[in-house]
């Protein structure tokens, strides 16, 4: 009897905790592609919700704890850690990830999270190399010093 209650409690807990762990969204680029681009979507998305902590121009306490090499003020910066971005803040068939931002300030709507889930795989391309950097990703230049290191 005690065991049954325990098992039931665990089962209940598991049901309630879905969505508590960063999960790959499983989002894919639709066959027809997308009209979402860096300029019309990802850039304003990141500027509205992420770059107040995650920017290459921010250092020390100004990052509010945002980890090294997670800078979203350039397209390359986003794509370099696209799996993390997906698991923290995008939405798709397998998960709606609302972990970021975590400061209770301006946050994307779920609809915007689904758009992020689509923009990432469409931007990466479907050449069987999900980790490959897109050929025409922002050209390394003085504005993106990190890109030149790669
Ligand atoms: C208020 C500051 C702040 C904002 C705004 C913010 N983050 Fe973060 N982010 C953090 C901190 C602090 C961490 C490290 C602790 C953690 O992972 O919870 C982090 C970690 C991350 C990580 C790394 C997690 C890992 O796998 O190691 C990713 C990816 C991320 N954030 C994406 C985003 C995205 C995308 C946005 C915008 C939608 C965003 N963050 C907005 C502070 C912020």
Backbone and ligand atoms as CSV (ligand in chain L), in Angstrom:
chain,resi,resn,atom,element,x,y,z
A,1,UNK,N,N,0.840,-1.197,0.000
A,1,UNK,CA,C,0.000,0.000,0.000
A,1,UNK,C,C,0.880,1.254,0.000
A,2,UNK,N,N,1.849,1.229,0.895
A,2,UNK,CA,C,2.724,2.397,0.974
A,2,UNK,C,C,3.457,2.588,-0.359
A,3,UNK,N,N,3.864,1.453,-0.924
A,3,UNK,CA,C,4.591,1.539,-2.200
A,3,UNK,C,C,3.697,2.140,-3.300
A,4,UNK,N,N,2.434,1.697,-3.313
A,4,UNK,CA,C,1.517,2.190,-4.342
A,4,UNK,C,C,1.373,3.712,-4.248
A,5,UNK,N,N,1.213,4.189,-3.023
A,5,UNK,CA,C,1.067,5.637,-2.849
A,5,UNK,C,C,2.318,6.358,-3.328
A,6,UNK,N,N,3.461,5.763,-2.977
A,6,UNK,CA,C,4.735,6.361,-3.359
A,6,UNK,C,C,4.847,6.446,-4.881
A,7,UNK,N,N,4.505,5.333,-5.543
A,7,UNK,CA,C,4.587,5.293,-6.998
A,7,UNK,C,C,3.637,6.322,-7.601
A,8,UNK,N,N,2.465,6.426,-7.030
A,8,UNK,CA,C,1.489,7.385,-7.548
A,8,UNK,C,C,2.018,8.808,-7.388
A,9,UNK,N,N,2.653,9.051,-6.257
A,9,UNK,CA,C,3.192,10.381,-6.012
A,9,UNK,C,C,4.264,10.714,-7.039
A,10,UNK,N,N,5.128,9.748,-7.295
A,10,UNK,CA,C,6.190,9.982,-8.276
A,10,UNK,C,C,5.586,10.240,-9.657
A,11,UNK,N,N,4.592,9.424,-10.011
A,11,UNK,CA,C,3.969,9.587,-11.322
A,11,UNK,C,C,3.373,10.985,-11.431
A,12,UNK,N,N,2.717,11.422,-10.376
A,12,UNK,CA,C,2.118,12.749,-10.390
A,12,UNK,C,C,3.170,13.819,-10.552
A,13,UNK,N,N,4.259,13.649,-9.838
A,13,UNK,CA,C,5.351,14.604,-9.892
A,13,UNK,C,C,5.891,14.708,-11.308
A,14,UNK,N,N,6.104,13.554,-11.937
A,14,UNK,CA,C,6.672,13.560,-13.272
A,14,UNK,C,C,5.752,14.283,-14.247
A,15,UNK,N,N,4.436,14.025,-14.107
A,15,UNK,CA,C,3.497,14.669,-15.017
A,15,UNK,C,C,3.580,16.182,-14.856
A,16,UNK,N,N,3.730,16.637,-13.604
A,16,UNK,CA,C,3.723,18.077,-13.351
A,16,UNK,C,C,5.015,18.730,-13.796
A,17,UNK,N,N,6.098,17.964,-13.833
A,17,UNK,CA,C,7.379,18.607,-14.079
A,17,UNK,C,C,7.731,18.689,-15.558
A,18,UNK,N,N,6.838,18.225,-16.443
A,18,UNK,CA,C,7.179,18.337,-17.854
A,18,UNK,C,C,7.304,19.819,-18.188
A,19,UNK,N,N,8.358,20.163,-18.892
A,19,UNK,CA,C,8.591,21.568,-19.196
A,19,UNK,C,C,9.552,22.235,-18.234
A,20,UNK,N,N,10.014,21.504,-17.223
A,20,UNK,CA,C,10.940,22.071,-16.249
A,20,UNK,C,C,12.397,21.871,-16.630
A,21,UNK,N,N,12.643,21.078,-17.658
A,21,UNK,CA,C,14.008,20.776,-18.052
A,21,UNK,C,C,14.225,21.260,-19.484
A,22,UNK,N,N,15.327,21.968,-19.722
A,22,UNK,CA,C,15.597,22.397,-21.098
A,22,UNK,C,C,15.577,21.204,-22.053
A,23,UNK,N,N,14.754,21.287,-23.073
A,23,UNK,CA,C,14.513,20.151,-23.962
A,23,UNK,C,C,14.631,20.615,-25.412
A,24,UNK,N,N,15.355,19.858,-26.243
A,24,UNK,CA,C,15.385,20.223,-27.667
A,24,UNK,C,C,13.958,20.286,-28.216
A,25,UNK,N,N,13.634,21.337,-28.949
A,25,UNK,CA,C,12.245,21.518,-29.383
A,25,UNK,C,C,11.833,20.546,-30.473
A,26,UNK,N,N,12.805,19.992,-31.196
A,26,UNK,CA,C,12.468,19.119,-32.318
A,26,UNK,C,C,11.929,19.897,-33.509
A,27,UNK,N,N,12.033,21.217,-33.461
A,27,UNK,CA,C,11.517,22.036,-34.567
A,27,UNK,C,C,12.371,21.832,-35.814
A,28,UNK,N,N,11.702,21.794,-36.968
A,28,UNK,CA,C,12.415,21.664,-38.234
A,28,UNK,C,C,11.946,22.774,-39.172
A,29,UNK,N,N,12.747,23.017,-40.188
A,29,UNK,CA,C,12.367,24.037,-41.166
A,29,UNK,C,C,11.275,23.468,-42.057
A,30,UNK,N,N,10.152,24.150,-42.183
A,30,UNK,CA,C,9.077,23.621,-43.036
A,30,UNK,C,C,9.537,23.536,-44.490
A,31,UNK,N,N,8.948,22.604,-45.260
A,31,UNK,CA,C,9.372,22.411,-46.658
A,31,UNK,C,C,9.314,23.700,-47.466
A,32,UNK,N,N,8.347,24.547,-47.153
A,32,UNK,CA,C,8.219,25.791,-47.918
A,32,UNK,C,C,9.191,26.864,-47.441
A,33,UNK,N,N,9.998,26.521,-46.422
A,33,UNK,CA,C,10.947,27.500,-45.903
A,33,UNK,C,C,10.259,28.493,-44.996
A,34,UNK,N,N,10.874,29.626,-44.803
A,34,UNK,CA,C,10.297,30.624,-43.907
A,34,UNK,C,C,10.633,32.015,-44.406
A,35,UNK,N,N,9.794,32.970,-44.034
A,35,UNK,CA,C,10.103,34.361,-44.370
A,35,UNK,C,C,10.882,35.021,-43.233
A,36,UNK,N,N,11.080,34.265,-42.141
A,36,UNK,CA,C,11.815,34.821,-41.003
A,36,UNK,C,C,13.296,34.924,-41.347
A,37,UNK,N,N,13.870,36.091,-41.118
A,37,UNK,CA,C,15.294,36.284,-41.378
A,37,UNK,C,C,15.951,36.818,-40.110
A,38,UNK,N,N,17.278,36.916,-40.181
A,38,UNK,CA,C,17.979,37.521,-39.051
A,38,UNK,C,C,17.483,38.959,-38.851
A,39,UNK,N,N,17.438,39.713,-39.955
A,39,UNK,CA,C,17.089,41.136,-39.818
A,39,UNK,C,C,15.635,41.368,-39.416
A,40,UNK,N,N,14.713,40.568,-39.982
A,40,UNK,CA,C,13.308,40.861,-39.667
A,40,UNK,C,C,12.800,40.093,-38.449
A,41,UNK,N,N,13.602,39.144,-37.955
A,41,UNK,CA,C,13.123,38.401,-36.793
A,41,UNK,C,C,14.162,38.223,-35.678
A,42,UNK,N,N,15.246,37.497,-35.964
A,42,UNK,CA,C,16.139,37.091,-34.869
A,42,UNK,C,C,16.820,38.290,-34.198
A,43,UNK,N,N,17.235,39.242,-35.010
A,43,UNK,CA,C,17.924,40.412,-34.439
A,43,UNK,C,C,16.996,41.187,-33.495
A,44,UNK,N,N,15.811,41.589,-33.973
A,44,UNK,CA,C,14.916,42.298,-33.035
A,44,UNK,C,C,14.482,41.421,-31.859
A,45,UNK,N,N,14.330,40.119,-32.068
A,45,UNK,CA,C,13.976,39.204,-30.967
A,45,UNK,C,C,15.049,39.265,-29.883
A,46,UNK,N,N,16.304,39.091,-30.307
A,46,UNK,CA,C,17.400,39.072,-29.331
A,46,UNK,C,C,17.542,40.431,-28.645
A,47,UNK,N,N,17.365,41.488,-29.429
A,47,UNK,CA,C,17.506,42.825,-28.834
A,47,UNK,C,C,16.397,43.121,-27.830
A,48,UNK,N,N,15.226,42.556,-28.080
A,48,UNK,CA,C,14.116,42.805,-27.162
A,48,UNK,C,C,14.246,41.984,-25.878
A,49,UNK,N,N,14.791,40.771,-25.988
A,49,UNK,CA,C,14.679,39.848,-24.860
A,49,UNK,C,C,15.998,39.313,-24.304
A,50,UNK,N,N,17.092,39.440,-25.017
A,50,UNK,CA,C,18.302,38.707,-24.629
A,50,UNK,C,C,19.556,39.562,-24.463
A,51,UNK,N,N,19.756,40.550,-25.318
A,51,UNK,CA,C,21.060,41.222,-25.321
A,51,UNK,C,C,21.254,42.158,-24.133
A,52,UNK,N,N,20.235,42.308,-23.277
A,52,UNK,CA,C,20.490,43.101,-22.067
A,52,UNK,C,C,21.438,42.345,-21.133
A,53,UNK,N,N,21.601,41.047,-21.351
A,53,UNK,CA,C,22.596,40.262,-20.606
A,53,UNK,C,C,23.609,39.591,-21.545
A,54,UNK,N,N,23.117,39.067,-22.670
A,54,UNK,CA,C,23.956,38.282,-23.576
A,54,UNK,C,C,24.447,39.142,-24.725
A,55,UNK,N,N,25.482,39.949,-24.519
A,55,UNK,CA,C,26.034,40.756,-25.601
A,55,UNK,C,C,27.543,40.813,-25.463
A,56,UNK,N,N,28.222,40.799,-26.619
A,56,UNK,CA,C,29.687,40.806,-26.608
A,56,UNK,C,C,30.216,42.110,-26.041
A,57,UNK,N,N,29.376,43.120,-25.982
A,57,UNK,CA,C,29.801,44.415,-25.452
A,57,UNK,C,C,29.681,44.491,-23.939
A,58,UNK,N,N,29.030,43.498,-23.332
A,58,UNK,CA,C,28.830,43.518,-21.881
A,58,UNK,C,C,29.878,42.658,-21.185
A,59,UNK,N,N,30.368,43.159,-20.060
A,59,UNK,CA,C,31.396,42.437,-19.309
A,59,UNK,C,C,31.067,42.456,-17.831
A,60,UNK,N,N,31.649,41.497,-17.122
A,60,UNK,CA,C,31.524,41.471,-15.670
A,60,UNK,C,C,30.077,41.497,-15.208
A,61,UNK,N,N,29.824,42.315,-14.215
A,61,UNK,CA,C,28.505,42.339,-13.584
A,61,UNK,C,C,27.419,42.774,-14.565
A,62,UNK,N,N,27.807,43.503,-15.623
A,62,UNK,CA,C,26.800,43.956,-16.574
A,62,UNK,C,C,26.122,42.793,-17.304
A,63,UNK,N,N,26.767,41.601,-17.268
A,63,UNK,CA,C,26.176,40.439,-17.942
A,63,UNK,C,C,25.119,39.772,-17.070
A,64,UNK,N,N,24.998,40.181,-15.840
A,64,UNK,CA,C,24.020,39.571,-14.931
A,64,UNK,C,C,24.167,38.058,-14.874
A,65,UNK,N,N,25.397,37.579,-15.005
A,65,UNK,CA,C,25.649,36.145,-14.893
A,65,UNK,C,C,25.569,35.379,-16.194
A,66,UNK,N,N,25.229,36.033,-17.285
A,66,UNK,CA,C,25.126,35.325,-18.572
A,66,UNK,C,C,26.487,34.736,-18.940
A,67,UNK,N,N,26.522,33.450,-19.325
A,67,UNK,CA,C,27.804,32.767,-19.526
A,67,UNK,C,C,28.614,33.274,-20.709
A,68,UNK,N,N,29.906,33.065,-20.571
A,68,UNK,CA,C,30.893,33.366,-21.612
A,68,UNK,C,C,30.479,32.719,-22.933
A,69,UNK,N,N,30.764,33.390,-24.044
A,69,UNK,CA,C,30.516,32.862,-25.384
A,69,UNK,C,C,29.042,32.614,-25.666
A,70,UNK,N,N,28.180,33.214,-24.892
A,70,UNK,CA,C,26.750,33.187,-25.215
A,70,UNK,C,C,26.323,34.633,-25.456
A,71,UNK,N,N,26.763,35.148,-26.616
A,71,UNK,CA,C,26.506,36.541,-26.983
A,71,UNK,C,C,25.612,36.573,-28.210
A,72,UNK,N,N,24.496,37.247,-28.074
A,72,UNK,CA,C,23.481,37.185,-29.120
A,72,UNK,C,C,23.293,38.515,-29.835
A,73,UNK,N,N,24.334,39.360,-29.826
A,73,UNK,CA,C,24.254,40.615,-30.562
A,73,UNK,C,C,24.783,40.470,-31.983
A,74,UNK,N,N,25.162,39.256,-32.382
A,74,UNK,CA,C,25.476,38.991,-33.785
A,74,UNK,C,C,24.808,37.680,-34.178
A,75,UNK,N,N,24.604,37.495,-35.476
A,75,UNK,CA,C,23.975,36.258,-35.939
A,75,UNK,C,C,24.880,35.064,-35.651
A,76,UNK,N,N,26.176,35.240,-35.906
A,76,UNK,CA,C,27.117,34.157,-35.642
A,76,UNK,C,C,27.096,33.762,-34.165
A,77,UNK,N,N,26.990,34.765,-33.310
A,77,UNK,CA,C,26.944,34.487,-31.877
A,77,UNK,C,C,25.776,33.585,-31.513
A,78,UNK,N,N,24.647,33.785,-32.153
A,78,UNK,CA,C,23.465,32.943,-31.894
A,78,UNK,C,C,23.700,31.543,-32.449
A,79,UNK,N,N,24.158,31.495,-33.705
A,79,UNK,CA,C,24.289,30.198,-34.385
A,79,UNK,C,C,25.360,29.319,-33.749
A,80,UNK,N,N,26.380,29.945,-33.181
A,80,UNK,CA,C,27.446,29.162,-32.540
A,80,UNK,C,C,26.921,28.295,-31.411
A,81,UNK,N,N,25.867,28.735,-30.750
A,81,UNK,CA,C,25.312,27.968,-29.627
A,81,UNK,C,C,23.816,27.726,-29.854
A,82,UNK,N,N,23.484,27.438,-31.117
A,82,UNK,CA,C,22.056,27.355,-31.459
A,82,UNK,C,C,21.317,26.278,-30.687
A,83,UNK,N,N,22.019,25.185,-30.337
A,83,UNK,CA,C,21.319,24.137,-29.581
A,83,UNK,C,C,20.926,24.644,-28.195
A,84,UNK,N,N,21.816,25.412,-27.591
A,84,UNK,CA,C,21.494,25.972,-26.273
A,84,UNK,C,C,20.348,26.975,-26.378
A,85,UNK,N,N,20.406,27.800,-27.427
A,85,UNK,CA,C,19.338,28.795,-27.606
A,85,UNK,C,C,17.995,28.085,-27.767
A,86,UNK,N,N,18.004,27.009,-28.560
A,86,UNK,CA,C,16.776,26.236,-28.779
A,86,UNK,C,C,16.245,25.670,-27.461
A,87,UNK,N,N,17.141,25.100,-26.680
A,87,UNK,CA,C,16.717,24.443,-25.436
A,87,UNK,C,C,16.300,25.416,-24.341
A,88,UNK,N,N,16.750,26.663,-24.449
A,88,UNK,CA,C,16.438,27.631,-23.402
A,88,UNK,C,C,15.222,28.479,-23.727
A,89,UNK,N,N,15.014,28.753,-25.027
A,89,UNK,CA,C,14.036,29.801,-25.296
A,89,UNK,C,C,13.164,29.599,-26.523
A,90,UNK,N,N,13.320,28.479,-27.233
A,90,UNK,CA,C,12.489,28.276,-28.424
A,90,UNK,C,C,11.378,27.266,-28.126
A,91,UNK,N,N,10.465,27.158,-29.088
A,91,UNK,CA,C,9.362,26.214,-28.953
A,91,UNK,C,C,9.206,25.424,-30.234
A,92,UNK,N,N,8.700,24.199,-30.097
A,92,UNK,CA,C,8.487,23.323,-31.246
A,92,UNK,C,C,7.640,22.154,-30.812
A,93,UNK,N,N,7.589,21.121,-31.639
A,93,UNK,CA,C,6.706,19.983,-31.357
A,93,UNK,C,C,7.022,19.274,-30.039
A,94,UNK,N,N,8.263,19.306,-29.597
A,94,UNK,CA,C,8.625,18.532,-28.406
A,94,UNK,C,C,8.669,19.341,-27.119
A,95,UNK,N,N,8.710,20.649,-27.208
A,95,UNK,CA,C,8.834,21.445,-25.976
A,95,UNK,C,C,8.569,22.918,-26.244
A,96,UNK,N,N,8.054,23.581,-25.224
A,96,UNK,CA,C,8.014,25.046,-25.215
A,96,UNK,C,C,8.957,25.466,-24.099
A,97,UNK,N,N,10.111,25.965,-24.473
A,97,UNK,CA,C,11.142,26.303,-23.489
A,97,UNK,C,C,11.045,27.768,-23.105
A,98,UNK,N,N,10.719,27.999,-21.837
A,98,UNK,CA,C,10.556,29.375,-21.364
A,98,UNK,C,C,11.606,29.712,-20.298
A,99,UNK,N,N,12.802,29.105,-20.400
A,99,UNK,CA,C,13.822,29.303,-19.356
A,99,UNK,C,C,14.479,30.669,-19.437
A,100,UNK,N,N,14.561,31.201,-20.655
A,100,UNK,CA,C,15.172,32.505,-20.848
A,100,UNK,C,C,14.177,33.442,-21.493
A,101,UNK,N,N,14.197,34.723,-21.149
A,101,UNK,CA,C,14.983,35.301,-20.069
A,101,UNK,C,C,14.414,34.867,-18.719
A,102,UNK,N,N,15.226,34.936,-17.689
A,102,UNK,CA,C,14.780,34.448,-16.389
A,102,UNK,C,C,14.695,35.563,-15.356
A,103,UNK,N,N,14.670,36.802,-15.821
A,103,UNK,CA,C,14.651,37.920,-14.868
A,103,UNK,C,C,13.257,38.504,-14.672
A,104,UNK,N,N,12.252,37.871,-15.318
A,104,UNK,CA,C,10.894,38.350,-15.128
A,104,UNK,C,C,10.598,39.635,-15.896
A,105,UNK,N,N,11.576,40.119,-16.655
A,105,UNK,CA,C,11.359,41.330,-17.458
A,105,UNK,C,C,10.819,40.906,-18.823
A,106,UNK,N,N,10.878,41.809,-19.801
A,106,UNK,CA,C,10.321,41.532,-21.127
A,106,UNK,C,C,10.683,40.135,-21.615
A,107,UNK,N,N,9.667,39.345,-21.944
A,107,UNK,CA,C,9.884,37.977,-22.393
A,107,UNK,C,C,9.075,37.731,-23.661
A,108,UNK,N,N,9.581,36.838,-24.535
A,108,UNK,CA,C,8.855,36.556,-25.773
A,108,UNK,C,C,7.526,35.848,-25.496
A,109,UNK,N,N,6.580,36.024,-26.401
A,109,UNK,CA,C,5.352,35.239,-26.351
A,109,UNK,C,C,5.685,33.820,-26.834
A,110,UNK,N,N,4.789,32.877,-26.557
A,110,UNK,CA,C,5.007,31.520,-27.067
A,110,UNK,C,C,5.073,31.526,-28.590
A,111,UNK,N,N,4.257,32.368,-29.202
A,111,UNK,CA,C,4.278,32.443,-30.668
A,111,UNK,C,C,5.662,32.840,-31.161
A,112,UNK,N,N,6.271,33.797,-30.480
A,112,UNK,CA,C,7.620,34.214,-30.874
A,112,UNK,C,C,8.624,33.092,-30.628
A,113,UNK,N,N,8.393,32.306,-29.576
A,113,UNK,CA,C,9.295,31.172,-29.307
A,113,UNK,C,C,9.171,30.125,-30.424
A,114,UNK,N,N,7.956,29.896,-30.919
A,114,UNK,CA,C,7.792,28.966,-32.047
A,114,UNK,C,C,8.503,29.506,-33.287
A,115,UNK,N,N,8.446,30.824,-33.475
A,115,UNK,CA,C,9.141,31.403,-34.626
A,115,UNK,C,C,10.650,31.208,-34.495
A,116,UNK,N,N,11.163,31.370,-33.277
A,116,UNK,CA,C,12.598,31.145,-33.067
A,116,UNK,C,C,12.938,29.685,-33.388
A,117,UNK,N,N,12.034,28.781,-32.982
A,117,UNK,CA,C,12.239,27.357,-33.251
A,117,UNK,C,C,12.311,27.047,-34.734
A,118,UNK,N,N,11.624,27.842,-35.543
A,118,UNK,CA,C,11.655,27.637,-36.996
A,118,UNK,C,C,12.835,28.362,-37.630
A,119,UNK,N,N,13.118,29.572,-37.137
A,119,UNK,CA,C,14.209,30.349,-37.745
A,119,UNK,C,C,15.538,29.585,-37.634
A,120,UNK,N,N,15.801,28.974,-36.488
A,120,UNK,CA,C,17.102,28.327,-36.280
A,120,UNK,C,C,17.362,27.237,-37.334
A,121,UNK,N,N,16.514,26.214,-37.462
A,121,UNK,CA,C,16.829,25.166,-38.440
A,121,UNK,C,C,16.789,25.670,-39.877
A,122,UNK,N,N,15.907,26.623,-40.177
A,122,UNK,CA,C,15.880,27.158,-41.544
A,122,UNK,C,C,17.191,27.869,-41.833
A,123,UNK,N,N,17.681,28.601,-40.844
A,123,UNK,CA,C,18.918,29.359,-41.038
A,123,UNK,C,C,20.121,28.420,-41.164
A,124,UNK,N,N,20.084,27.343,-40.421
A,124,UNK,CA,C,21.214,26.420,-40.468
A,124,UNK,C,C,21.248,25.659,-41.782
A,125,UNK,N,N,20.117,25.536,-42.406
A,125,UNK,CA,C,20.078,24.805,-43.656
A,125,UNK,C,C,19.860,23.333,-43.417
A,126,UNK,N,N,19.583,22.624,-44.478
A,126,UNK,CA,C,19.215,21.210,-44.352
A,126,UNK,C,C,20.178,20.349,-45.152
A,127,UNK,N,N,21.439,20.624,-45.015
A,127,UNK,CA,C,22.436,19.894,-45.792
A,127,UNK,C,C,23.007,18.705,-45.044
A,128,UNK,N,N,22.275,18.211,-44.060
A,128,UNK,CA,C,22.763,17.063,-43.317
A,128,UNK,C,C,23.876,17.428,-42.366
A,129,UNK,N,N,24.090,18.701,-42.201
A,129,UNK,CA,C,25.139,19.146,-41.292
A,129,UNK,C,C,24.539,20.174,-40.345
A,130,UNK,N,N,23.728,19.693,-39.421
A,130,UNK,CA,C,23.023,20.643,-38.564
A,130,UNK,C,C,23.956,21.559,-37.780
A,131,UNK,N,N,25.197,21.159,-37.595
A,131,UNK,CA,C,26.116,21.992,-36.822
A,131,UNK,C,C,26.944,22.929,-37.700
A,132,UNK,N,N,26.794,22.770,-39.016
A,132,UNK,CA,C,27.615,23.584,-39.899
A,132,UNK,C,C,27.174,25.030,-39.873
A,133,UNK,N,N,28.120,25.899,-39.964
A,133,UNK,CA,C,27.794,27.319,-40.024
A,133,UNK,C,C,27.283,27.621,-41.432
A,134,UNK,N,N,26.200,28.374,-41.556
A,134,UNK,CA,C,25.702,28.703,-42.892
A,134,UNK,C,C,26.774,29.418,-43.692
A,135,UNK,N,N,26.828,29.089,-44.986
A,135,UNK,CA,C,27.868,29.650,-45.832
A,135,UNK,C,C,27.843,31.173,-45.838
A,136,UNK,N,N,26.627,31.712,-45.824
A,136,UNK,CA,C,26.543,33.166,-45.934
A,136,UNK,C,C,26.283,33.840,-44.589
A,137,UNK,N,N,26.674,33.164,-43.515
A,137,UNK,CA,C,26.536,33.802,-42.197
A,137,UNK,C,C,27.363,35.087,-42.209
A,138,UNK,N,N,26.967,35.992,-41.360
A,138,UNK,CA,C,27.626,37.293,-41.301
A,138,UNK,C,C,29.139,37.166,-41.482
A,139,UNK,N,N,29.664,37.894,-42.419
A,139,UNK,CA,C,31.087,37.827,-42.725
A,139,UNK,C,C,31.900,38.354,-41.544
A,140,UNK,N,N,32.952,37.649,-41.191
A,140,UNK,CA,C,33.793,38.176,-40.114
A,140,UNK,C,C,34.309,39.566,-40.491
A,141,UNK,N,N,34.154,40.487,-39.603
A,141,UNK,CA,C,34.699,41.818,-39.863
A,141,UNK,C,C,34.996,42.472,-38.526
A,142,UNK,N,N,35.334,43.706,-38.565
A,142,UNK,CA,C,35.743,44.389,-37.340
A,142,UNK,C,C,34.625,44.419,-36.307
A,143,UNK,N,N,33.386,44.352,-36.783
A,143,UNK,CA,C,32.265,44.451,-35.854
A,143,UNK,C,C,32.046,43.139,-35.093
A,144,UNK,N,N,32.571,42.036,-35.632
A,144,UNK,CA,C,32.378,40.745,-34.970
A,144,UNK,C,C,33.731,40.073,-34.770
A,145,UNK,N,N,34.539,40.594,-33.848
A,145,UNK,CA,C,35.901,40.079,-33.667
A,145,UNK,C,C,35.936,38.585,-33.362
A,146,UNK,N,N,34.938,38.079,-32.664
A,146,UNK,CA,C,34.942,36.663,-32.308
A,146,UNK,C,C,34.878,35.763,-33.538
A,147,UNK,N,N,34.177,36.227,-34.561
A,147,UNK,CA,C,33.981,35.403,-35.745
A,147,UNK,C,C,35.306,35.111,-36.431
A,148,UNK,N,N,36.238,36.028,-36.343
A,148,UNK,CA,C,37.503,35.867,-37.050
A,148,UNK,C,C,38.357,34.755,-36.433
A,149,UNK,N,N,38.080,34.422,-35.184
A,149,UNK,CA,C,38.874,33.417,-34.481
A,149,UNK,C,C,38.593,32.014,-35.003
A,150,UNK,N,N,37.359,31.800,-35.460
A,150,UNK,CA,C,36.918,30.460,-35.832
A,150,UNK,C,C,37.755,29.870,-36.955
L,1,LIG,C1,C,18.680,39.080,-17.051
L,1,LIG,C2,C,19.773,38.507,-17.791
L,1,LIG,C3,C,19.461,37.509,-18.888
L,1,LIG,C4,C,18.612,37.655,-19.960
L,1,LIG,C5,C,17.739,38.842,-20.324
L,1,LIG,C6,C,18.726,36.434,-20.735
L,1,LIG,N1,N,19.618,35.582,-20.139
L,1,LIG,FE1,FE,20.237,33.791,-20.844
L,1,LIG,N2,N,21.398,33.507,-19.199
L,1,LIG,C7,C,21.478,34.370,-18.145
L,1,LIG,C8,C,22.210,33.734,-17.054
L,1,LIG,C9,C,22.496,34.340,-15.711
L,1,LIG,C10,C,22.581,32.450,-17.512
L,1,LIG,C11,C,23.358,31.372,-16.764
L,1,LIG,C12,C,22.512,30.678,-15.757
L,1,LIG,C13,C,21.485,29.827,-16.362
L,1,LIG,O1,O,21.782,29.072,-17.309
L,1,LIG,O2,O,20.329,29.878,-15.908
L,1,LIG,C14,C,22.062,32.346,-18.864
L,1,LIG,C15,C,22.241,31.250,-19.668
L,1,LIG,C16,C,21.784,31.168,-20.973
L,1,LIG,C17,C,22.126,30.119,-21.896
L,1,LIG,C18,C,23.095,28.981,-21.631
L,1,LIG,C19,C,22.431,27.820,-21.005
L,1,LIG,C20,C,23.344,26.626,-21.141
L,1,LIG,O3,O,22.930,25.691,-21.795
L,1,LIG,O4,O,24.465,26.666,-20.637
L,1,LIG,C21,C,21.466,30.372,-23.048
L,1,LIG,C22,C,21.501,29.575,-24.333
L,1,LIG,C23,C,20.697,31.571,-22.849
L,1,LIG,N3,N,20.918,32.044,-21.597
L,1,LIG,C24,C,19.875,32.138,-23.812
L,1,LIG,C25,C,19.137,33.284,-23.621
L,1,LIG,C26,C,18.223,33.821,-24.610
L,1,LIG,C27,C,17.981,33.221,-25.965
L,1,LIG,C28,C,17.682,34.931,-24.065
L,1,LIG,C29,C,16.606,35.804,-24.641
L,1,LIG,C30,C,15.387,35.131,-25.006
L,1,LIG,C31,C,18.282,35.116,-22.749
L,1,LIG,N4,N,19.151,34.089,-22.516
L,1,LIG,C32,C,18.018,36.188,-21.905
L,1,LIG,C33,C,20.974,35.648,-18.083
L,1,LIG,C34,C,20.072,36.189,-19.000
